[in-house]
Amino acid sequence: MNKKKESKKSQRLSMVMEPIKRNKAASAVYFTLRILTVGVLIRSIFLGQWESVFTCFLTLLLYLLPHFIEKSFRIDLPTTLEIIAFVFIFCAEILGEIECYYIKYPLWDTMLHTTSGFVFAAFGFCLLDMLNRNKKLSLNLSPLSLSLVAFCFSMTVGVLWEFFEFGADCFFRFDMQKDTLLSGLSTVTLDPKSSNTAVLIDGVIRTVIEHADGTVTVIEGGYLDIGIYDTMKDLFVNFIGAVVFSFIGYFYVKHRGKGKIARQFIPVVEKDTEAKATEGEEDANGKADGSSVYAGVQ
């Protein structure tokens, strides 16, 4: 029993320590962000901010996600991409949610969604590369097809996240889809003839909301758009990030993985013993004629 307990304890310790063993830069970022997060956790406990306490615990778990992905999918994350993942989690959860950077800095959310579009395109690229390397499921996709699927993967993740934000706002009364103050709109709802003709309303300077209990809420400066502008902006910048990586991935594959910049962002599938043994044979027989697409540059 004691040996089993010690084994489980060592496994848990390994999960925390192993992600940062291989690279000094990743190690420094990993430890620094964990220490900062623990500091925020302790502060939140003293202030009785239990929602922030939960966010801190969640963040500490998310720091293990890159290592979990590497172990589960047998891929090797480049140091640059690993550092970006750590910083992204810290910026989104600690700075964004707890320190209210989403409210203090309007472009904070835009920056994170652009980054996520880029990062998830990289993961989509790697997942498809894994299929390309599988002998039973070899797809032999062209560089353009590979980049296109990576782009679609990133956009799908972005859309699913917006679904999550919408659900949280509808069912739990959060405000993840931040409101936008506008001064004009066009709507067919106010068309007196019901002819599906848009009625234009400009120069809105104030909105007065009368509640059922007789209280009144006044919104100065216009009216609140409930989420649609925020959602479309998030998807658009996600689109930009995905397109940027898709171009990088395309030329990376086109030139057989020689791009130095791309190497910093594209996860690499770990080769097993059998793959290493047959690598020379595959290079000699499969790819000299250019008919088979590159998959998995080391």
Beta strands, then each sheet from edge to edge (+ up, - down):
strand 1: 75-76
strand 2: 180-182
strand 3: 185-187
strand 4: 199-201
strand 5: 206-210
strand 6: 216-220
strand 7: 223-225
strand 8: 268-269
sheet 1: 1+ 8-
sheet 2: 2+ 7-
sheet 3: 3+ 4-
sheet 4: 5+ 6-
end
